[in-house]
Every structure is written in structure tokens, then in C-alpha cells.
Amino acid sequence: MRAVAAAMQAANANVLLSGGVEQLQDQVHAILAAAQRRSLQEFAAGPVAIDGGVPIDSMSAVFVCGVVDRVLGGGVLSKLARHSRPTDFVSTRALSSLLVRLRSRKAA
């Protein structure tokens, strides 16, 4: 539970609601770094994925989606199965792009 609380504190609702892929990627980094009790610099200094993001596993991606869902008041998790692809869960960049797509669907 401490990881969730730390991750929620690291999340910025305004950026999650209106930021682009780059800004959301920064938020994903902040959420995961806080949950793992690592500095943002330490988290981002890891290996780089093909798309330029930080490689992550699907469990971490779903964790981030859960935090975003809580911060934004719901709707993110219910769309994952219908609007995601396996490649959306391999890096922070891919996950950020998915979150922008899901947010766009909420507005539509």
C-alpha cells in the first residue's frame, strides 16, 4: 500500500489530464520511481527501449494505469482490454501513448 500512496503523491492530475506523450512519460517515470522508492534520475538512467522510453513489464504498466485511474476518478482501467495492444505495455513511452489514446476516447 505504501507504493500506491507514494505513486499517487507523485502523480499530477493536471498533467495526466492535458499533457502530451512526453509529459505523460515524465509522469509515468515519476509514478514508477516513487513506487519503487528510487530517485527519478536513478529510474530514468536505466536501459532504453527501442522507442526511447524505459523498458517496463506489464505488471508495472497495469500498476501505472491503476494509479492514473484513481487520480483521474475512474475510466482508465475499464478501457484497457478494448483499446490496448501487448506492445502498449513494454516501455514508458508506449504506455504514455496508450494513456493519451485512452484519454482521447474519454473526451469523445
Contacts in CASP RR format, 6 or more apart in sequence:
PFRMAT RR
TARGET T0000
AUTHOR 0000-0000-0000
METHOD contacts of the structure
MODEL  1
MRAVAAAMQAANANVLLSGGVEQLQDQVHAILAAAQRRSLQEFAAGPVAI
DGGVPIDSMSAVFVCGVVDRVLGGGVLSKLARHSRPTDFVSTRALSSLLV
RLRSRKAA
3 34 0 8 1.000
3 35 0 8 1.000
3 36 0 8 1.000
3 37 0 8 1.000
3 63 0 8 1.000
4 35 0 8 1.000
4 67 0 8 1.000
4 70 0 8 1.000
6 34 0 8 1.000
6 35 0 8 1.000
6 37 0 8 1.000
7 31 0 8 1.000
7 32 0 8 1.000
7 34 0 8 1.000
7 35 0 8 1.000
7 63 0 8 1.000
7 64 0 8 1.000
7 67 0 8 1.000
8 67 0 8 1.000
8 70 0 8 1.000
8 71 0 8 1.000
9 34 0 8 1.000
10 27 0 8 1.000
10 30 0 8 1.000
10 31 0 8 1.000
10 33 0 8 1.000
10 34 0 8 1.000
10 35 0 8 1.000
11 27 0 8 1.000
11 30 0 8 1.000
11 31 0 8 1.000
11 67 0 8 1.000
11 68 0 8 1.000
11 71 0 8 1.000
12 27 0 8 1.000
12 30 0 8 1.000
13 71 0 8 1.000
13 72 0 8 1.000
15 23 0 8 1.000
15 24 0 8 1.000
15 26 0 8 1.000
15 27 0 8 1.000
16 24 0 8 1.000
16 27 0 8 1.000
16 68 0 8 1.000
16 71 0 8 1.000
16 72 0 8 1.000
16 99 0 8 1.000
16 103 0 8 1.000
17 72 0 8 1.000
17 103 0 8 1.000
19 100 0 8 1.000
20 96 0 8 1.000
20 100 0 8 1.000
21 93 0 8 1.000
21 96 0 8 1.000
21 97 0 8 1.000
21 100 0 8 1.000
22 96 0 8 1.000
24 96 0 8 1.000
24 99 0 8 1.000
24 100 0 8 1.000
25 53 0 8 1.000
25 92 0 8 1.000
25 93 0 8 1.000
25 96 0 8 1.000
27 96 0 8 1.000
28 64 0 8 1.000
28 92 0 8 1.000
28 95 0 8 1.000
28 96 0 8 1.000
28 99 0 8 1.000
29 40 0 8 1.000
29 43 0 8 1.000
29 44 0 8 1.000
29 54 0 8 1.000
29 92 0 8 1.000
30 40 0 8 1.000
31 64 0 8 1.000
31 67 0 8 1.000
31 68 0 8 1.000
32 43 0 8 1.000
32 54 0 8 1.000
32 56 0 8 1.000
32 60 0 8 1.000
32 63 0 8 1.000
32 64 0 8 1.000
32 92 0 8 1.000
33 39 0 8 1.000
33 40 0 8 1.000
33 42 0 8 1.000
33 43 0 8 1.000
33 44 0 8 1.000
35 63 0 8 1.000
35 67 0 8 1.000
36 43 0 8 1.000
43 54 0 8 1.000
44 54 0 8 1.000
46 54 0 8 1.000
47 54 0 8 1.000
47 55 0 8 1.000
48 54 0 8 1.000
48 55 0 8 1.000
49 55 0 8 1.000
49 90 0 8 1.000
49 91 0 8 1.000
49 92 0 8 1.000
49 93 0 8 1.000
49 94 0 8 1.000
50 91 0 8 1.000
51 91 0 8 1.000
51 93 0 8 1.000
51 94 0 8 1.000
52 91 0 8 1.000
52 93 0 8 1.000
53 91 0 8 1.000
53 92 0 8 1.000
53 93 0 8 1.000
53 94 0 8 1.000
54 91 0 8 1.000
54 92 0 8 1.000
54 93 0 8 1.000
55 90 0 8 1.000
55 91 0 8 1.000
56 89 0 8 1.000
56 90 0 8 1.000
56 91 0 8 1.000
56 92 0 8 1.000
56 95 0 8 1.000
57 89 0 8 1.000
58 86 0 8 1.000
58 89 0 8 1.000
61 88 0 8 1.000
61 89 0 8 1.000
61 95 0 8 1.000
62 80 0 8 1.000
62 89 0 8 1.000
64 95 0 8 1.000
65 76 0 8 1.000
65 77 0 8 1.000
65 80 0 8 1.000
65 95 0 8 1.000
65 99 0 8 1.000
66 76 0 8 1.000
66 77 0 8 1.000
68 76 0 8 1.000
68 99 0 8 1.000
69 75 0 8 1.000
69 76 0 8 1.000
69 77 0 8 1.000
75 106 0 8 1.000
76 99 0 8 1.000
76 102 0 8 1.000
79 102 0 8 1.000
79 105 0 8 1.000
79 106 0 8 1.000
80 102 0 8 1.000
83 98 0 8 1.000
83 101 0 8 1.000
83 102 0 8 1.000
83 105 0 8 1.000
84 98 0 8 1.000
87 94 0 8 1.000
88 94 0 8 1.000
88 95 0 8 1.000
88 97 0 8 1.000
88 98 0 8 1.000
89 95 0 8 1.000
89 98 0 8 1.000
END
